Amino acid sequence: MENPHEQTHNMLLARIITNMENLNESVAEMKRLLGDANKNNLPTEVLAKMWESYIRNAEYHLQATGQMETTSAEKDDEEEQWEENEQELE
């Protein structure tokens, strides 16, 4: 005697297998695209690290030569001018 649920069970398993194959293909494609994006962003990442290092070195040398206080004062003046310009625009 044939099991009536066996046919339904086999159809469901076939759908699950097909969906998993499609999912695996999609994940593989996404992985490839993310790898390409990471490779394309590498020069930007390197530049950002170089810029961060430059800023850190510049701050160190400014502190070592005692010029950091003047730059802090200048920075405060620039911030005040920026705030005044914003208030004027409003």
mmCIF file as gemmi writes it, N, C-alpha and C atoms, coordinates in Angstrom:
data_model
loop_
_atom_site.group_PDB
_atom_site.id
_atom_site.type_symbol
_atom_site.label_atom_id
_atom_site.label_alt_id
_atom_site.label_comp_id
_atom_site.label_asym_id
_atom_site.label_entity_id
_atom_site.label_seq_id
_atom_site.pdbx_PDB_ins_code
_atom_site.Cartn_x
_atom_site.Cartn_y
_atom_site.Cartn_z
_atom_site.occupancy
_atom_site.B_iso_or_equiv
_atom_site.pdbx_formal_charge
_atom_site.auth_seq_id
_atom_site.auth_asym_id
_atom_site.pdbx_PDB_model_num
ATOM 1 N N . MET Axp A 1 ? 0.84 -1.178 0 1 0 ? 1 A 1
ATOM 2 C CA . MET Axp A 1 ? 0 0 0 1 0 ? 1 A 1
ATOM 3 C C . MET Axp A 1 ? 0.896 1.256 0 1 0 ? 1 A 1
ATOM 4 N N . GLU Axp A 2 ? 0.501 2.198 -0.824 1 0 ? 2 A 1
ATOM 5 C CA . GLU Axp A 2 ? 1.278 3.42 -0.976 1 0 ? 2 A 1
ATOM 6 C C . GLU Axp A 2 ? 0.944 4.41 0.133 1 0 ? 2 A 1
ATOM 7 N N . ASN Axp A 3 ? 1.981 5.037 0.663 1 0 ? 3 A 1
ATOM 8 C CA . ASN Axp A 3 ? 1.806 6.023 1.733 1 0 ? 3 A 1
ATOM 9 C C . ASN Axp A 3 ? 1.367 7.351 1.094 1 0 ? 3 A 1
ATOM 10 N N . PRO Axp A 4 ? 0.213 7.917 1.477 1 0 ? 4 A 1
ATOM 11 C CA . PRO Axp A 4 ? -0.267 9.162 0.847 1 0 ? 4 A 1
ATOM 12 C C . PRO Axp A 4 ? 0.61 10.37 1.2 1 0 ? 4 A 1
ATOM 13 N N . HIS Axp A 5 ? 1.299 10.302 2.311 1 0 ? 5 A 1
ATOM 14 C CA . HIS Axp A 5 ? 2.13 11.439 2.725 1 0 ? 5 A 1
ATOM 15 C C . HIS Axp A 5 ? 3.512 11.396 2.086 1 0 ? 5 A 1
ATOM 16 N N . GLU Axp A 6 ? 3.885 10.273 1.523 1 0 ? 6 A 1
ATOM 17 C CA . GLU Axp A 6 ? 5.223 10.127 0.951 1 0 ? 6 A 1
ATOM 18 C C . GLU Axp A 6 ? 5.422 11.053 -0.241 1 0 ? 6 A 1
ATOM 19 N N . GLN Axp A 7 ? 4.4 11.171 -1.092 1 0 ? 7 A 1
ATOM 20 C CA . GLN Axp A 7 ? 4.516 12.039 -2.263 1 0 ? 7 A 1
ATOM 21 C C . GLN Axp A 7 ? 4.663 13.499 -1.825 1 0 ? 7 A 1
ATOM 22 N N . THR Axp A 8 ? 3.865 13.934 -0.872 1 0 ? 8 A 1
ATOM 23 C CA . THR Axp A 8 ? 3.959 15.301 -0.348 1 0 ? 8 A 1
ATOM 24 C C . THR Axp A 8 ? 5.318 15.521 0.302 1 0 ? 8 A 1
ATOM 25 N N . HIS Axp A 9 ? 5.747 14.53 1.055 1 0 ? 9 A 1
ATOM 26 C CA . HIS Axp A 9 ? 7.045 14.606 1.731 1 0 ? 9 A 1
ATOM 27 C C . HIS Axp A 9 ? 8.173 14.746 0.704 1 0 ? 9 A 1
ATOM 28 N N . ASN Axp A 10 ? 8.149 13.968 -0.35 1 0 ? 10 A 1
ATOM 29 C CA . ASN Axp A 10 ? 9.171 14.031 -1.391 1 0 ? 10 A 1
ATOM 30 C C . ASN Axp A 10 ? 9.151 15.37 -2.121 1 0 ? 10 A 1
ATOM 31 N N . MET Axp A 11 ? 7.961 15.923 -2.38 1 0 ? 11 A 1
ATOM 32 C CA . MET Axp A 11 ? 7.865 17.237 -3.036 1 0 ? 11 A 1
ATOM 33 C C . MET Axp A 11 ? 8.445 18.326 -2.14 1 0 ? 11 A 1
ATOM 34 N N . LEU Axp A 12 ? 8.139 18.255 -0.852 1 0 ? 12 A 1
ATOM 35 C CA . LEU Axp A 12 ? 8.682 19.249 0.076 1 0 ? 12 A 1
ATOM 36 C C . LEU Axp A 12 ? 10.204 19.156 0.165 1 0 ? 12 A 1
ATOM 37 N N . LEU Axp A 13 ? 10.726 17.939 0.227 1 0 ? 13 A 1
ATOM 38 C CA . LEU Axp A 13 ? 12.176 17.767 0.264 1 0 ? 13 A 1
ATOM 39 C C . LEU Axp A 13 ? 12.835 18.3 -1.008 1 0 ? 13 A 1
ATOM 40 N N . ALA Axp A 14 ? 12.205 18.055 -2.154 1 0 ? 14 A 1
ATOM 41 C CA . ALA Axp A 14 ? 12.745 18.565 -3.418 1 0 ? 14 A 1
ATOM 42 C C . ALA Axp A 14 ? 12.77 20.091 -3.415 1 0 ? 14 A 1
ATOM 43 N N . ARG Axp A 15 ? 11.711 20.721 -2.907 1 0 ? 15 A 1
ATOM 44 C CA . ARG Axp A 15 ? 11.678 22.195 -2.819 1 0 ? 15 A 1
ATOM 45 C C . ARG Axp A 15 ? 12.753 22.715 -1.882 1 0 ? 15 A 1
ATOM 46 N N . ILE Axp A 16 ? 12.919 22.046 -0.744 1 0 ? 16 A 1
ATOM 47 C CA . ILE Axp A 16 ? 13.936 22.469 0.218 1 0 ? 16 A 1
ATOM 48 C C . ILE Axp A 16 ? 15.328 22.357 -0.396 1 0 ? 16 A 1
ATOM 49 N N . ILE Axp A 17 ? 15.587 21.259 -1.077 1 0 ? 17 A 1
ATOM 50 C CA . ILE Axp A 17 ? 16.896 21.064 -1.704 1 0 ? 17 A 1
ATOM 51 C C . ILE Axp A 17 ? 17.149 22.124 -2.766 1 0 ? 17 A 1
ATOM 52 N N . THR Axp A 18 ? 16.143 22.401 -3.596 1 0 ? 18 A 1
ATOM 53 C CA . THR Axp A 18 ? 16.281 23.426 -4.636 1 0 ? 18 A 1
ATOM 54 C C . THR Axp A 18 ? 16.532 24.803 -4.017 1 0 ? 18 A 1
ATOM 55 N N . ASN Axp A 19 ? 15.775 25.129 -2.981 1 0 ? 19 A 1
ATOM 56 C CA . ASN Axp A 19 ? 15.955 26.424 -2.321 1 0 ? 19 A 1
ATOM 57 C C . ASN Axp A 19 ? 17.329 26.534 -1.677 1 0 ? 19 A 1
ATOM 58 N N . MET Axp A 20 ? 17.829 25.458 -1.095 1 0 ? 20 A 1
ATOM 59 C CA . MET Axp A 20 ? 19.163 25.489 -0.483 1 0 ? 20 A 1
ATOM 60 C C . MET Axp A 20 ? 20.251 25.654 -1.546 1 0 ? 20 A 1
ATOM 61 N N . GLU Axp A 21 ? 20.079 25.025 -2.694 1 0 ? 21 A 1
ATOM 62 C CA . GLU Axp A 21 ? 21.042 25.2 -3.787 1 0 ? 21 A 1
ATOM 63 C C . GLU Axp A 21 ? 21.059 26.654 -4.255 1 0 ? 21 A 1
ATOM 64 N N . ASN Axp A 22 ? 19.87 27.234 -4.4 1 0 ? 22 A 1
ATOM 65 C CA . ASN Axp A 22 ? 19.783 28.647 -4.793 1 0 ? 22 A 1
ATOM 66 C C . ASN Axp A 22 ? 20.405 29.548 -3.74 1 0 ? 22 A 1
ATOM 67 N N . LEU Axp A 23 ? 20.165 29.248 -2.478 1 0 ? 23 A 1
ATOM 68 C CA . LEU Axp A 23 ? 20.745 30.031 -1.4 1 0 ? 23 A 1
ATOM 69 C C . LEU Axp A 23 ? 22.267 29.937 -1.412 1 0 ? 23 A 1
ATOM 70 N N . ASN Axp A 24 ? 22.795 28.748 -1.606 1 0 ? 24 A 1
ATOM 71 C CA . ASN Axp A 24 ? 24.248 28.569 -1.666 1 0 ? 24 A 1
ATOM 72 C C . ASN Axp A 24 ? 24.857 29.354 -2.817 1 0 ? 24 A 1
ATOM 73 N N . GLU Axp A 25 ? 24.195 29.348 -3.971 1 0 ? 25 A 1
ATOM 74 C CA . GLU Axp A 25 ? 24.681 30.125 -5.11 1 0 ? 25 A 1
ATOM 75 C C . GLU Axp A 25 ? 24.664 31.618 -4.795 1 0 ? 25 A 1
ATOM 76 N N . SER Axp A 26 ? 23.596 32.077 -4.16 1 0 ? 26 A 1
ATOM 77 C CA . SER Axp A 26 ? 23.483 33.493 -3.81 1 0 ? 26 A 1
ATOM 78 C C . SER Axp A 26 ? 24.55 33.898 -2.796 1 0 ? 26 A 1
ATOM 79 N N . VAL Axp A 27 ? 24.791 33.048 -1.817 1 0 ? 27 A 1
ATOM 80 C CA . VAL Axp A 27 ? 25.81 33.353 -0.8 1 0 ? 27 A 1
ATOM 81 C C . VAL Axp A 27 ? 27.189 33.377 -1.447 1 0 ? 27 A 1
ATOM 82 N N . ALA Axp A 28 ? 27.459 32.457 -2.359 1 0 ? 28 A 1
ATOM 83 C CA . ALA Axp A 28 ? 28.751 32.446 -3.046 1 0 ? 28 A 1
ATOM 84 C C . ALA Axp A 28 ? 28.927 33.722 -3.872 1 0 ? 28 A 1
ATOM 85 N N . GLU Axp A 29 ? 27.872 34.156 -4.549 1 0 ? 29 A 1
ATOM 86 C CA . GLU Axp A 29 ? 27.932 35.391 -5.337 1 0 ? 29 A 1
ATOM 87 C C . GLU Axp A 29 ? 28.141 36.602 -4.435 1 0 ? 29 A 1
ATOM 88 N N . MET Axp A 30 ? 27.441 36.64 -3.308 1 0 ? 30 A 1
ATOM 89 C CA . MET Axp A 30 ? 27.606 37.752 -2.368 1 0 ? 30 A 1
ATOM 90 C C . MET Axp A 30 ? 29.026 37.785 -1.814 1 0 ? 30 A 1
ATOM 91 N N . LYS Axp A 31 ? 29.568 36.621 -1.506 1 0 ? 31 A 1
ATOM 92 C CA . LYS Axp A 31 ? 30.934 36.539 -0.997 1 0 ? 31 A 1
ATOM 93 C C . LYS Axp A 31 ? 31.916 37.071 -2.038 1 0 ? 31 A 1
ATOM 94 N N . ARG Axp A 32 ? 31.712 36.713 -3.291 1 0 ? 32 A 1
ATOM 95 C CA . ARG Axp A 32 ? 32.584 37.206 -4.357 1 0 ? 32 A 1
ATOM 96 C C . ARG Axp A 32 ? 32.486 38.723 -4.494 1 0 ? 32 A 1
ATOM 97 N N . LEU Axp A 33 ? 31.255 39.251 -4.449 1 0 ? 33 A 1
ATOM 98 C CA . LEU Axp A 33 ? 31.066 40.694 -4.581 1 0 ? 33 A 1
ATOM 99 C C . LEU Axp A 33 ? 31.656 41.455 -3.393 1 0 ? 33 A 1
ATOM 100 N N . LEU Axp A 34 ? 31.514 40.902 -2.19 1 0 ? 34 A 1
ATOM 101 C CA . LEU Axp A 34 ? 32.118 41.548 -1.019 1 0 ? 34 A 1
ATOM 102 C C . LEU Axp A 34 ? 33.635 41.535 -1.106 1 0 ? 34 A 1
ATOM 103 N N . GLY Axp A 35 ? 34.186 40.448 -1.615 1 0 ? 35 A 1
ATOM 104 C CA . GLY Axp A 35 ? 35.637 40.39 -1.822 1 0 ? 35 A 1
ATOM 105 C C . GLY Axp A 35 ? 36.091 41.445 -2.81 1 0 ? 35 A 1
ATOM 106 N N . ASP Axp A 36 ? 35.334 41.626 -3.897 1 0 ? 36 A 1
ATOM 107 C CA . ASP Axp A 36 ? 35.655 42.669 -4.875 1 0 ? 36 A 1
ATOM 108 C C . ASP Axp A 36 ? 35.571 44.054 -4.249 1 0 ? 36 A 1
ATOM 109 N N . ALA Axp A 37 ? 34.533 44.282 -3.442 1 0 ? 37 A 1
ATOM 110 C CA . ALA Axp A 37 ? 34.378 45.588 -2.788 1 0 ? 37 A 1
ATOM 111 C C . ALA Axp A 37 ? 35.54 45.846 -1.831 1 0 ? 37 A 1
ATOM 112 N N . ASN Axp A 38 ? 35.931 44.842 -1.072 1 0 ? 38 A 1
ATOM 113 C CA . ASN Axp A 38 ? 37.063 45.006 -0.154 1 0 ? 38 A 1
ATOM 114 C C . ASN Axp A 38 ? 38.343 45.299 -0.919 1 0 ? 38 A 1
ATOM 115 N N . LYS Axp A 39 ? 38.529 44.622 -2.058 1 0 ? 39 A 1
ATOM 116 C CA . LYS Axp A 39 ? 39.733 44.852 -2.859 1 0 ? 39 A 1
ATOM 117 C C . LYS Axp A 39 ? 39.725 46.274 -3.424 1 0 ? 39 A 1
ATOM 118 N N . ASN Axp A 40 ? 38.555 46.747 -3.855 1 0 ? 40 A 1
ATOM 119 C CA . ASN Axp A 40 ? 38.449 48.098 -4.411 1 0 ? 40 A 1
ATOM 120 C C . ASN Axp A 40 ? 38.618 49.171 -3.347 1 0 ? 40 A 1
ATOM 121 N N . ASN Axp A 41 ? 38.255 48.864 -2.099 1 0 ? 41 A 1
ATOM 122 C CA . ASN Axp A 41 ? 38.368 49.842 -1.017 1 0 ? 41 A 1
ATOM 123 C C . ASN Axp A 41 ? 39.741 49.846 -0.354 1 0 ? 41 A 1
ATOM 124 N N . LEU Axp A 42 ? 40.613 48.936 -0.728 1 0 ? 42 A 1
ATOM 125 C CA . LEU Axp A 42 ? 41.919 48.833 -0.091 1 0 ? 42 A 1
ATOM 126 C C . LEU Axp A 42 ? 42.739 50.123 -0.214 1 0 ? 42 A 1
ATOM 127 N N . PRO Axp A 43 ? 42.815 50.768 -1.388 1 0 ? 43 A 1
ATOM 128 C CA . PRO Axp A 43 ? 43.585 52.023 -1.454 1 0 ? 43 A 1
ATOM 129 C C . PRO Axp A 43 ? 43.03 53.102 -0.516 1 0 ? 43 A 1
ATOM 130 N N . THR Axp A 44 ? 41.721 53.17 -0.372 1 0 ? 44 A 1
ATOM 131 C CA . THR Axp A 44 ? 41.123 54.154 0.533 1 0 ? 44 A 1
ATOM 132 C C . THR Axp A 44 ? 41.49 53.847 1.972 1 0 ? 44 A 1
ATOM 133 N N . GLU Axp A 45 ? 41.487 52.571 2.329 1 0 ? 45 A 1
ATOM 134 C CA . GLU Axp A 45 ? 41.844 52.162 3.683 1 0 ? 45 A 1
ATOM 135 C C . GLU Axp A 45 ? 43.305 52.506 3.98 1 0 ? 45 A 1
ATOM 136 N N . VAL Axp A 46 ? 44.181 52.243 3.017 1 0 ? 46 A 1
ATOM 137 C CA . VAL Axp A 46 ? 45.598 52.551 3.193 1 0 ? 46 A 1
ATOM 138 C C . VAL Axp A 46 ? 45.787 54.059 3.351 1 0 ? 46 A 1
ATOM 139 N N . LEU Axp A 47 ? 45.115 54.843 2.523 1 0 ? 47 A 1
ATOM 140 C CA . LEU Axp A 47 ? 45.223 56.301 2.613 1 0 ? 47 A 1
ATOM 141 C C . LEU Axp A 47 ? 44.72 56.804 3.963 1 0 ? 47 A 1
ATOM 142 N N . ALA Axp A 48 ? 43.616 56.253 4.451 1 0 ? 48 A 1
ATOM 143 C CA . ALA Axp A 48 ? 43.081 56.664 5.748 1 0 ? 48 A 1
ATOM 144 C C . ALA Axp A 48 ? 44.066 56.354 6.867 1 0 ? 48 A 1
ATOM 145 N N . LYS Axp A 49 ? 44.705 55.195 6.807 1 0 ? 49 A 1
ATOM 146 C CA . LYS Axp A 49 ? 45.707 54.851 7.829 1 0 ? 49 A 1
ATOM 147 C C . LYS Axp A 49 ? 46.912 55.773 7.752 1 0 ? 49 A 1
ATOM 148 N N . MET Axp A 50 ? 47.329 56.1 6.53 1 0 ? 50 A 1
ATOM 149 C CA . MET Axp A 50 ? 48.458 57.029 6.376 1 0 ? 50 A 1
ATOM 150 C C . MET Axp A 50 ? 48.095 58.41 6.924 1 0 ? 50 A 1
ATOM 151 N N . TRP Axp A 51 ? 46.887 58.879 6.637 1 0 ? 51 A 1
ATOM 152 C CA . TRP Axp A 51 ? 46.457 60.185 7.106 1 0 ? 51 A 1
ATOM 153 C C . TRP Axp A 51 ? 46.368 60.214 8.63 1 0 ? 51 A 1
ATOM 154 N N . GLU Axp A 52 ? 45.844 59.136 9.214 1 0 ? 52 A 1
ATOM 155 C CA . GLU Axp A 52 ? 45.764 59.034 10.669 1 0 ? 52 A 1
ATOM 156 C C . GLU Axp A 52 ? 47.159 59.069 11.284 1 0 ? 52 A 1
ATOM 157 N N . SER Axp A 53 ? 48.09 58.377 10.681 1 0 ? 53 A 1
ATOM 158 C CA . SER Axp A 53 ? 49.477 58.378 11.162 1 0 ? 53 A 1
ATOM 159 C C . SER Axp A 53 ? 50.087 59.773 11.029 1 0 ? 53 A 1
ATOM 160 N N . TYR Axp A 54 ? 49.807 60.447 9.921 1 0 ? 54 A 1
ATOM 161 C CA . TYR Axp A 54 ? 50.311 61.806 9.719 1 0 ? 54 A 1
ATOM 162 C C . TYR Axp A 54 ? 49.794 62.738 10.804 1 0 ? 54 A 1
ATOM 163 N N . ILE Axp A 55 ? 48.505 62.666 11.099 1 0 ? 55 A 1
ATOM 164 C CA . ILE Axp A 55 ? 47.914 63.529 12.124 1 0 ? 55 A 1
ATOM 165 C C . ILE Axp A 55 ? 48.538 63.238 13.484 1 0 ? 55 A 1
ATOM 166 N N . ARG Axp A 56 ? 48.687 61.953 13.807 1 0 ? 56 A 1
ATOM 167 C CA . ARG Axp A 56 ? 49.279 61.572 15.091 1 0 ? 56 A 1
ATOM 168 C C . ARG Axp A 56 ? 50.712 62.094 15.197 1 0 ? 56 A 1
ATOM 169 N N . ASN Axp A 57 ? 51.496 61.963 14.122 1 0 ? 57 A 1
ATOM 170 C CA . ASN Axp A 57 ? 52.878 62.452 14.129 1 0 ? 57 A 1
ATOM 171 C C . ASN Axp A 57 ? 52.934 63.969 14.224 1 0 ? 57 A 1
ATOM 172 N N . ALA Axp A 58 ? 52.033 64.638 13.507 1 0 ? 58 A 1
ATOM 173 C CA . ALA Axp A 58 ? 52.01 66.103 13.555 1 0 ? 58 A 1
ATOM 174 C C . ALA Axp A 58 ? 51.68 66.59 14.966 1 0 ? 58 A 1
ATOM 175 N N . GLU Axp A 59 ? 50.695 65.955 15.609 1 0 ? 59 A 1
ATOM 176 C CA . GLU Axp A 59 ? 50.351 66.342 16.976 1 0 ? 59 A 1
ATOM 177 C C . GLU Axp A 59 ? 51.504 66.084 17.936 1 0 ? 59 A 1
ATOM 178 N N . TYR Axp A 60 ? 52.2 64.971 17.751 1 0 ? 60 A 1
ATOM 179 C CA . TYR Axp A 60 ? 53.342 64.657 18.609 1 0 ? 60 A 1
ATOM 180 C C . TYR Axp A 60 ? 54.423 65.723 18.459 1 0 ? 60 A 1
ATOM 181 N N . HIS Axp A 61 ? 54.746 66.081 17.214 1 0 ? 61 A 1
ATOM 182 C CA . HIS Axp A 61 ? 55.8 67.075 16.991 1 0 ? 61 A 1
ATOM 183 C C . HIS Axp A 61 ? 55.377 68.467 17.473 1 0 ? 61 A 1
ATOM 184 N N . LEU Axp A 62 ? 54.097 68.792 17.339 1 0 ? 62 A 1
ATOM 185 C CA . LEU Axp A 62 ? 53.624 70.071 17.863 1 0 ? 62 A 1
ATOM 186 C C . LEU Axp A 62 ? 53.752 70.111 19.382 1 0 ? 62 A 1
ATOM 187 N N . GLN Axp A 63 ? 53.417 69.016 20.031 1 0 ? 63 A 1
ATOM 188 C CA . GLN Axp A 63 ? 53.559 68.968 21.487 1 0 ? 63 A 1
ATOM 189 C C . GLN Axp A 63 ? 55.031 69.001 21.887 1 0 ? 63 A 1
ATOM 190 N N . ALA Axp A 64 ? 55.879 68.284 21.149 1 0 ? 64 A 1
ATOM 191 C CA . ALA Axp A 64 ? 57.304 68.218 21.477 1 0 ? 64 A 1
ATOM 192 C C . ALA Axp A 64 ? 57.968 69.573 21.314 1 0 ? 64 A 1
ATOM 193 N N . THR Axp A 65 ? 57.523 70.379 20.369 1 0 ? 65 A 1
ATOM 194 C CA . THR Axp A 65 ? 58.127 71.693 20.151 1 0 ? 65 A 1
ATOM 195 C C . THR Axp A 65 ? 57.413 72.791 20.929 1 0 ? 65 A 1
ATOM 196 N N . GLY Axp A 66 ? 56.349 72.439 21.649 1 0 ? 66 A 1
ATOM 197 C CA . GLY Axp A 66 ? 55.638 73.427 22.452 1 0 ? 66 A 1
ATOM 198 C C . GLY Axp A 66 ? 54.697 74.297 21.65 1 0 ? 66 A 1
ATOM 199 N N . GLN Axp A 67 ? 54.382 73.942 20.452 1 0 ? 67 A 1
ATOM 200 C CA . GLN Axp A 67 ? 53.497 74.745 19.61 1 0 ? 67 A 1
ATOM 201 C C . GLN Axp A 67 ? 52.052 74.29 19.677 1 0 ? 67 A 1
ATOM 202 N N . MET Axp A 68 ? 51.772 73.257 20.448 1 0 ? 68 A 1
ATOM 203 C CA . MET Axp A 68 ? 50.416 72.714 20.526 1 0 ? 68 A 1
ATOM 204 C C . MET Axp A 68 ? 49.456 73.708 21.165 1 0 ? 68 A 1
ATOM 205 N N . GLU Axp A 69 ? 49.925 74.495 22.144 1 0 ? 69 A 1
ATOM 206 C CA . GLU Axp A 69 ? 49.042 75.452 22.805 1 0 ? 69 A 1
ATOM 207 C C . GLU Axp A 69 ? 48.542 76.514 21.83 1 0 ? 69 A 1
ATOM 208 N N . THR Axp A 70 ? 49.424 76.972 20.953 1 0 ? 70 A 1
ATOM 209 C CA . THR Axp A 70 ? 48.991 77.995 20.005 1 0 ? 70 A 1
ATOM 210 C C . THR Axp A 70 ? 47.993 77.412 19.012 1 0 ? 70 A 1
ATOM 211 N N . THR Axp A 71 ? 48.212 76.178 18.615 1 0 ? 71 A 1
ATOM 212 C CA . THR Axp A 71 ? 47.264 75.593 17.677 1 0 ? 71 A 1
ATOM 213 C C . THR Axp A 71 ? 45.932 75.342 18.359 1 0 ? 71 A 1
ATOM 214 N N . SER Axp A 72 ? 45.939 75.022 19.66 1 0 ? 72 A 1
ATOM 215 C CA . SER Axp A 72 ? 44.689 74.83 20.384 1 0 ? 72 A 1
ATOM 216 C C . SER Axp A 72 ? 43.93 76.146 20.469 1 0 ? 72 A 1
ATOM 217 N N . ALA Axp A 73 ? 44.655 77.228 20.734 1 0 ? 73 A 1
ATOM 218 C CA . ALA Axp A 73 ? 44.02 78.544 20.806 1 0 ? 73 A 1
ATOM 219 C C . ALA Axp A 73 ? 43.465 78.923 19.433 1 0 ? 73 A 1
ATOM 220 N N . GLU Axp A 74 ? 44.244 78.659 18.397 1 0 ? 74 A 1
ATOM 221 C CA . GLU Axp A 74 ? 43.774 78.968 17.049 1 0 ? 74 A 1
ATOM 222 C C . GLU Axp A 74 ? 42.542 78.135 16.716 1 0 ? 74 A 1
ATOM 223 N N . LYS Axp A 75 ? 42.54 76.895 17.162 1 0 ? 75 A 1
ATOM 224 C CA . LYS Axp A 75 ? 41.402 76.019 16.91 1 0 ? 75 A 1
ATOM 225 C C . LYS Axp A 75 ? 40.157 76.555 17.61 1 0 ? 75 A 1
ATOM 226 N N . ASP Axp A 76 ? 40.322 77.025 18.853 1 0 ? 76 A 1
ATOM 227 C CA . ASP Axp A 76 ? 39.197 77.602 19.589 1 0 ? 76 A 1
ATOM 228 C C . ASP Axp A 76 ? 38.669 78.839 18.874 1 0 ? 76 A 1
ATOM 229 N N . ASP Axp A 77 ? 39.584 79.689 18.376 1 0 ? 77 A 1
ATOM 230 C CA . ASP Axp A 77 ? 39.171 80.877 17.64 1 0 ? 77 A 1
ATOM 231 C C . ASP Axp A 77 ? 38.385 80.499 16.384 1 0 ? 77 A 1
ATOM 232 N N . GLU Axp A 78 ? 38.86 79.472 15.677 1 0 ? 78 A 1
ATOM 233 C CA . GLU Axp A 78 ? 38.168 79.039 14.476 1 0 ? 78 A 1
ATOM 234 C C . GLU Axp A 78 ? 36.777 78.506 14.811 1 0 ? 78 A 1
ATOM 235 N N . GLU Axp A 79 ? 36.662 77.775 15.918 1 0 ? 79 A 1
ATOM 236 C CA . GLU Axp A 79 ? 35.36 77.251 16.324 1 0 ? 79 A 1
ATOM 237 C C . GLU Axp A 79 ? 34.408 78.388 16.681 1 0 ? 79 A 1
ATOM 238 N N . GLU Axp A 80 ? 34.923 79.421 17.359 1 0 ? 80 A 1
ATOM 239 C CA . GLU Axp A 80 ? 34.087 80.564 17.709 1 0 ? 80 A 1
ATOM 240 C C . GLU Axp A 80 ? 33.617 81.288 16.45 1 0 ? 80 A 1
ATOM 241 N N . GLN Axp A 81 ? 34.524 81.468 15.488 1 0 ? 81 A 1
ATOM 242 C CA . GLN Axp A 81 ? 34.15 82.123 14.239 1 0 ? 81 A 1
ATOM 243 C C . GLN Axp A 81 ? 33.113 81.291 13.486 1 0 ? 81 A 1
ATOM 244 N N . TRP Axp A 82 ? 33.266 79.98 13.504 1 0 ? 82 A 1
ATOM 245 C CA . TRP Axp A 82 ? 32.325 79.092 12.83 1 0 ? 82 A 1
ATOM 246 C C . TRP Axp A 82 ? 30.935 79.229 13.452 1 0 ? 82 A 1
ATOM 247 N N . GLU Axp A 83 ? 30.893 79.249 14.807 1 0 ? 83 A 1
ATOM 248 C CA . GLU Axp A 83 ? 29.617 79.394 15.506 1 0 ? 83 A 1
ATOM 249 C C . GLU Axp A 83 ? 28.983 80.744 15.214 1 0 ? 83 A 1
ATOM 250 N N . GLU Axp A 84 ? 29.781 81.805 15.159 1 0 ? 84 A 1
ATOM 251 C CA . GLU Axp A 84 ? 29.258 83.128 14.844 1 0 ? 84 A 1
ATOM 252 C C . GLU Axp A 84 ? 28.692 83.17 13.433 1 0 ? 84 A 1
ATOM 253 N N . ASN Axp A 85 ? 29.384 82.535 12.492 1 0 ? 85 A 1
ATOM 254 C CA . ASN Axp A 85 ? 28.883 82.485 11.108 1 0 ? 85 A 1
ATOM 255 C C . ASN Axp A 85 ? 27.594 81.714 11.03 1 0 ? 85 A 1
ATOM 256 N N . GLU Axp A 86 ? 27.483 80.623 11.779 1 0 ? 86 A 1
ATOM 257 C CA . GLU Axp A 86 ? 26.222 79.852 11.791 1 0 ? 86 A 1
ATOM 258 C C . GLU Axp A 86 ? 25.083 80.676 12.349 1 0 ? 86 A 1
ATOM 259 N N . GLN Axp A 87 ? 25.368 81.438 13.41 1 0 ? 87 A 1
ATOM 260 C CA . GLN Axp A 87 ? 24.311 82.263 14.007 1 0 ? 87 A 1
ATOM 261 C C . GLN Axp A 87 ? 23.889 83.371 13.053 1 0 ? 87 A 1
ATOM 262 N N . GLU Axp A 88 ? 24.834 83.93 12.3 1 0 ? 88 A 1
ATOM 263 C CA . GLU Axp A 88 ? 24.498 84.96 11.346 1 0 ? 88 A 1
ATOM 264 C C . GLU Axp A 88 ? 23.617 84.409 10.216 1 0 ? 88 A 1
ATOM 265 N N . LEU Axp A 89 ? 23.862 83.178 9.817 1 0 ? 89 A 1
ATOM 266 C CA . LEU Axp A 89 ? 23.08 82.578 8.749 1 0 ? 89 A 1
ATOM 267 C C . LEU Axp A 89 ? 21.648 82.297 9.186 1 0 ? 89 A 1
ATOM 268 N N . GLU Axp A 90 ? 21.445 82.049 10.46 1 0 ? 90 A 1
ATOM 269 C CA . GLU Axp A 90 ? 20.096 81.782 10.975 1 0 ? 90 A 1
ATOM 270 C C . GLU Axp A 90 ? 19.355 83.072 11.066 1 0 ? 90 A 1
